Amino acid sequence: MNPEAIKDLVIKMADDELILGHRNSEWTGLGPVMEEDIAFSSMAQDKIGHAWALYQVLHEQLNGTDPDRFAFLRKENEYRCSQFVEMPNGSYDFSLMRHFLFDHAETVRYESLAASAFEPLKTLALKIRGELKYHTLHANAWVLQLSQAGEESHARMQQALNEAIGLALGIFEPSEHWEDELISGQIYPGEVALRQRWEERILPVLTQAGLSLPDLGRVEPIYGGRKGYHTVHLLPLLNEMSEVYKLDTEASW
C-alpha cells in the first residue's frame, strides 16, 4: 500500500474535523439554551481533538509534519476539507442540520475504519466511534424536537435540509488518485459505499421527523474541497484560528 494514499485519506478526515470543530465552537455563548452552549462547545472540542489525533497519525506513522504546524501554517489551497464544514454557521437550524448530516457521515466512516488494515486508523476508530454515538444521539434528538415543534419550526428544518444536502454529499467526494487502492488495500470501503450507508442511517430519522429527504439522484454534490478548491469563507476562518499560534510559531504555549 502506497503510504501517500493513506495520507490523503487521513488529511481529508482531519481537516474536516478541525474546521467544523472551529465552526461549532462559534456557538459558545450563543446557543438557544444554556445546555446547548455546553453541548455544542463539548462536541466542538471533541472534533478538534479528533483532528489532532489524526494529525498525530500523519506525523508519527506517515512521516508528516508536526501536528500544530500542519494544522495552522498551510496555505488555503492545501486544506482538503469538504466545503460543507467551512460554510458559516448562519441560523441555528442550518448548524444543527449540518451537525446531524456530518456526524452521521463520520459515524459510518469510523465504523468502517474499525476494520481497517491500517492499524493506527483502526485503533483510533475504535476509540472515537464511542464518542460519536453521543454526537448522533444529540443531533437526532434536536432534529426530531425542532421538526415537530410547529409549522414554522418544521418549515425551517426542511429548508435547512434542502440547503445542506448538496454540501453534505460533498463529504463523499472520491479521491482522484487513490480510491481504488484504498479499497483494494482494505483501508476502508470507499466513498460510494460510505455514502450509501449514510443514506440508510439518516433516512429513518428524517422520516420520523416528518422531513422529506430530497431525491439524491437529482441533487448535485458540491465537490472541490478535497482538491483544495474552497469557498470565500475558509480563508477568514483560517486566519482567525491561527492568529495566536502565528504570533510565535516556536513558542511552547
VMD Tcl script that draws the C-alpha trace (Angstrom):
set ca {
  {0.00 0.00 0.00}
  {1.35 3.39 -1.01}
  {1.54 5.48 2.17}
  {0.54 8.55 0.15}
  {-2.89 7.00 -0.38}
  {-3.46 6.61 3.36}
  {-2.03 10.06 3.99}
  {-4.53 11.58 1.57}
  {-7.44 9.94 3.39}
  {-6.23 10.95 6.85}
  {-5.70 14.59 5.84}
  {-9.24 14.87 4.48}
  {-10.71 13.43 7.65}
  {-8.57 15.57 9.94}
  {-9.21 18.81 8.06}
  {-12.97 18.19 8.18}
  {-12.80 17.70 11.95}
  {-10.57 20.73 12.53}
  {-12.62 23.19 10.50}
  {-16.03 22.04 11.71}
  {-14.74 21.98 15.27}
  {-13.84 25.64 14.96}
  {-17.14 26.47 13.28}
  {-19.16 24.75 16.01}
  {-17.14 26.48 18.72}
  {-18.55 29.78 17.44}
  {-21.89 28.84 19.04}
  {-20.38 29.03 22.52}
  {-22.41 31.60 24.43}
  {-24.92 31.96 21.59}
  {-26.94 28.74 21.76}
  {-30.71 28.83 22.18}
  {-30.44 27.49 25.74}
  {-27.55 27.16 28.18}
  {-27.45 23.39 27.81}
  {-26.82 23.78 24.10}
  {-23.92 26.17 24.74}
  {-22.33 23.37 26.74}
  {-23.21 20.61 24.27}
  {-22.02 22.37 21.12}
  {-18.84 23.52 22.86}
  {-18.12 20.00 24.08}
  {-18.69 18.43 20.66}
  {-16.54 21.12 19.04}
  {-13.75 20.24 21.44}
  {-14.17 16.56 20.57}
  {-13.82 17.32 16.87}
  {-10.65 19.34 17.33}
  {-9.31 16.51 19.48}
  {-10.09 14.02 16.72}
  {-8.28 16.25 14.24}
  {-5.22 16.42 16.49}
  {-5.21 12.62 16.85}
  {-5.35 12.19 13.07}
  {-2.55 14.72 12.57}
  {-0.56 12.70 15.10}
  {-1.06 9.60 12.94}
  {0.28 11.59 9.99}
  {3.26 12.78 12.00}
  {4.20 9.52 13.70}
  {3.18 6.89 11.15}
  {3.32 8.63 7.76}
  {6.32 10.98 8.06}
  {4.11 14.05 8.34}
  {4.71 17.50 9.81}
  {4.29 18.45 13.47}
  {0.51 18.50 14.11}
  {0.30 22.15 15.19}
  {2.34 23.42 12.27}
  {0.35 21.27 9.86}
  {-2.95 22.49 11.29}
  {-2.12 26.19 11.33}
  {0.56 27.01 8.76}
  {-0.67 25.60 5.48}
  {-1.97 27.72 2.63}
  {-5.69 27.78 1.98}
  {-5.48 25.52 -1.10}
  {-3.52 22.91 0.87}
  {-6.52 22.11 3.09}
  {-8.59 19.13 1.99}
  {-11.78 19.70 3.99}
  {-15.14 19.48 2.27}
  {-16.81 22.79 1.55}
  {-19.67 21.77 3.87}
  {-17.62 22.27 7.03}
  {-16.28 25.70 6.09}
  {-19.65 27.33 5.50}
  {-20.64 29.99 8.06}
  {-22.94 28.86 10.84}
  {-25.82 31.01 9.66}
  {-29.02 30.17 11.51}
  {-29.14 27.60 14.28}
  {-31.29 25.31 12.16}
  {-28.59 25.14 9.45}
  {-25.86 24.44 12.02}
  {-27.98 21.76 13.64}
  {-28.71 20.12 10.28}
  {-25.00 20.22 9.42}
  {-24.28 18.62 12.79}
  {-26.80 15.86 12.04}
  {-25.64 15.14 8.50}
  {-21.91 15.41 9.20}
  {-21.83 13.39 12.41}
  {-23.75 10.52 10.85}
  {-21.27 10.61 7.96}
  {-18.38 10.50 10.43}
  {-20.04 7.65 12.32}
  {-20.28 5.36 9.30}
  {-16.72 6.33 8.35}
  {-15.24 5.43 11.71}
  {-17.35 2.28 11.94}
  {-15.79 1.14 8.66}
  {-12.29 2.08 9.84}
  {-12.71 -0.17 12.88}
  {-11.95 -2.99 10.42}
  {-9.16 -1.15 8.56}
  {-5.97 -2.92 7.54}
  {-4.05 0.20 8.65}
  {-3.66 -0.46 12.35}
  {-3.25 3.16 13.59}
  {-6.54 4.17 11.97}
  {-8.24 1.04 13.26}
  {-7.11 1.77 16.82}
  {-8.22 5.39 16.63}
  {-11.58 4.47 15.10}
  {-12.37 2.05 17.93}
  {-11.86 4.92 20.37}
  {-13.63 7.71 18.50}
  {-16.75 5.86 17.40}
  {-17.91 5.70 21.02}
  {-17.82 9.50 21.29}
  {-19.68 9.85 18.00}
  {-22.53 7.76 19.39}
  {-23.39 10.61 21.73}
  {-22.96 13.22 19.00}
  {-25.51 11.47 16.78}
  {-27.92 10.89 19.66}
  {-27.80 14.63 20.37}
  {-28.31 15.52 16.71}
  {-31.20 13.08 16.31}
  {-32.97 14.38 19.40}
  {-32.80 18.03 18.30}
  {-33.78 17.33 14.69}
  {-36.83 15.44 15.93}
  {-37.72 18.06 18.53}
  {-37.47 21.08 16.26}
  {-39.08 19.38 13.27}
  {-42.11 18.55 15.41}
  {-42.33 21.90 17.23}
  {-44.88 23.53 14.97}
  {-45.41 24.55 11.37}
  {-42.79 27.31 11.28}
  {-40.15 25.23 13.02}
  {-40.80 22.30 10.68}
  {-40.50 24.55 7.64}
  {-37.19 25.95 8.88}
  {-35.76 22.48 9.40}
  {-36.91 21.36 5.96}
  {-35.31 24.44 4.42}
  {-32.08 23.75 6.30}
  {-32.05 20.18 4.97}
  {-32.67 21.41 1.42}
  {-29.81 23.92 1.71}
  {-27.38 21.49 3.31}
  {-27.87 18.30 1.33}
  {-25.72 19.11 -1.73}
  {-22.91 20.30 0.52}
  {-23.26 17.19 2.67}
  {-22.88 14.95 -0.38}
  {-19.53 16.68 -0.94}
  {-18.21 14.86 2.13}
  {-18.13 11.74 -0.04}
  {-16.03 13.16 -2.88}
  {-13.89 10.23 -4.09}
  {-10.13 10.55 -4.32}
  {-8.92 11.27 -7.84}
  {-5.84 9.07 -7.46}
  {-6.11 6.71 -4.51}
  {-9.70 5.48 -4.18}
  {-9.28 2.07 -5.81}
  {-6.01 1.43 -3.99}
  {-7.52 2.27 -0.61}
  {-10.45 -0.07 -1.27}
  {-8.35 -2.96 -2.57}
  {-5.90 -2.50 0.30}
  {-8.81 -2.84 2.75}
  {-8.07 0.52 4.32}
  {-11.74 1.46 4.04}
  {-14.68 0.60 1.75}
  {-14.60 3.80 -0.33}
  {-16.75 6.90 -0.57}
  {-19.56 5.36 -2.63}
  {-20.13 2.64 -0.03}
  {-19.94 5.13 2.84}
  {-22.47 7.41 1.18}
  {-24.91 4.52 0.78}
  {-24.55 3.57 4.46}
  {-25.03 7.21 5.44}
  {-28.22 7.50 3.41}
  {-29.56 4.38 5.11}
  {-28.66 5.84 8.51}
  {-30.22 9.28 8.14}
  {-33.42 8.37 6.30}
  {-35.29 6.77 9.23}
  {-34.60 9.77 11.49}
  {-35.70 12.27 8.85}
  {-38.83 10.23 8.17}
  {-39.68 10.14 11.86}
  {-39.13 13.90 11.99}
  {-41.56 14.39 9.10}
  {-38.84 15.82 6.86}
  {-38.54 14.95 3.17}
  {-35.09 13.90 2.02}
  {-34.57 15.40 -1.45}
  {-34.15 12.94 -4.30}
  {-30.40 12.40 -4.04}
  {-30.25 11.22 -7.62}
  {-31.20 14.75 -8.65}
  {-29.02 16.63 -6.15}
  {-25.65 17.79 -7.48}
  {-22.92 17.05 -4.90}
  {-20.81 20.10 -4.15}
  {-17.27 18.83 -4.73}
  {-13.95 20.64 -4.85}
  {-12.81 20.87 -1.26}
  {-10.91 17.59 -1.43}
  {-8.84 19.07 -4.27}
  {-8.14 22.34 -2.47}
  {-10.90 24.42 -4.07}
  {-12.68 26.31 -1.32}
  {-15.31 28.96 -0.77}
  {-14.54 32.54 0.25}
  {-15.42 31.54 3.81}
  {-12.41 29.35 4.56}
  {-9.54 31.85 4.49}
  {-11.02 34.23 7.11}
  {-11.61 31.25 9.39}
  {-8.02 30.01 8.91}
  {-6.66 33.48 9.69}
  {-8.75 33.70 12.85}
  {-7.97 30.25 14.21}
  {-4.21 30.54 13.59}
  {-3.82 34.13 14.82}
  {-2.35 33.31 18.24}
  {-0.17 30.44 17.00}
  {1.39 32.70 14.35}
  {2.44 35.25 16.97}
  {5.34 32.92 17.73}
  {5.41 29.58 15.96}
  {8.37 28.40 18.04}
  {6.77 29.16 21.43}
  {5.61 26.48 23.85}
  {2.11 27.56 24.78}
}
mol new
graphics top color blue
foreach p $ca { graphics top sphere $p radius 0.5 }
foreach p [lrange $ca 0 end-1] q [lrange $ca 1 end] { graphics top cylinder $p $q radius 0.2 }
display resetview
